[in-house]
Amino acid sequence: MGIGYPQWIKLVVYSLLLVNFGNYVLLDINQVSHTYHEGWRWFDWTSAFATTLDELGWFVLLFLLELETYVLSDAAFTPFWVRFMKVVRVLCYLVIGHAVVAYAEYLHDLLNSIEHVGVSLCSFVDQGLSAARNLAYQELDATNCKSFSTDTTFYIFSQGQVITDTAGMGVEFELAWADIAEVLLWLLILALIEVRLQLQDRGVSQGRLLSFAENAKYFLYSGLWLIAGYWAFRGHWLFAWDEALWILGFMAIGMNLSQWRDEIEAEKQPA
C-alpha cells in the first residue's frame, strides 16, 4: 500500500521540523559563546540550551503521538510498550517543564538587570561584555560601541555577561514573555490532546468533554499564530516558520484523532 497524500504532507512537515531543530542547536551554541562564564552551574548550561531541549522534548512527543494515533495497531500496544511510552512521555514532560523554568529564570534575570544611567556604551569596553539587540550578539569593543547605540542608559543582564540599551531591554522583555506564553499555550494544547487520547482509548466518541477538547484547541492555535506573527515582526523568520510547522504537525495529530473517533463511531453502528 502506497503512502497517501496526507501522510506525505506529515512526512514533509516532520522532516522540516528536524531541520529546524539543527538550526536551534546552532543558535543556542552561538548564544552560549556570548553568555558563558566560568561560574556556570549545571542548570546554567541546561538553561542556555533550553530551546534545544524544549524542541527535542516536543519532537519526541510528536513522534509518540503519531505512533499512538496512526502508525501502531491496537495489537502493538503490549504492556511493555505501553509502560515504555509512558516513561518516555514523562521524561519529555520533565524536559519541557525545565524549559518553562528556564524561561521564567531568564525573565527574572531581566527584572534584576543592573541599570547604568548617564553613561556611554564605550565606557563598558574591556569588561568582557557582549552587546545584544533582538537576539543579535556581538562582542563589545572600541570599534562597535559607538555604532551600536547612542543611548545614555544601559542594562547589564545574563549574569553580568550581556549589555543592551533601553530599546534593547524592551525587546528582551517582549521576547521573554513570548517564550513563556508560547510554551504555556503548547502545554494546554497537549493537555487537550491527552484528554482526547484518554477518552477515545476508552471508546468514547461523543460528549461535552470530548467536544470541548476538540474545539478549544482552535483558540489556542490562534494565540500561537499571533506569536508567530510577532516573531516575523521582529525579523525572526526561522522562529515564525518553526511555529507554523509545529502547528501543522499537531494539527496532523488532531486529524489522526478525528479519524480514530470516526472509526470508534463506525464500530458502534449495528451490523
Secondary structure, DSSP 8 states (H G I E B T S, - for coil): ----HHHHHHHHHHHHHHHHHHHHHHHHHHHHHHH--TT--HHHHHHHTHHHHHHHHHHHHHHHHHIIIIIS-GGG--HHHHHHHHHHHHHHHHHHHHHHHHHHHHHHHHHT-EEEES--GGGGTTS--EEEETTEEEE--TTTHHHH---SEEEEETTTTEEEEHHHHHHHHHHHHHHHHHHHHHHHHHHHHHHHHHHHHTT---SHHHHHHHHHHHHHHHHHHHHHHHHHHTT-HHHHHHHHHHHHHHHHHHHHHHHHHHHHHHHHS--
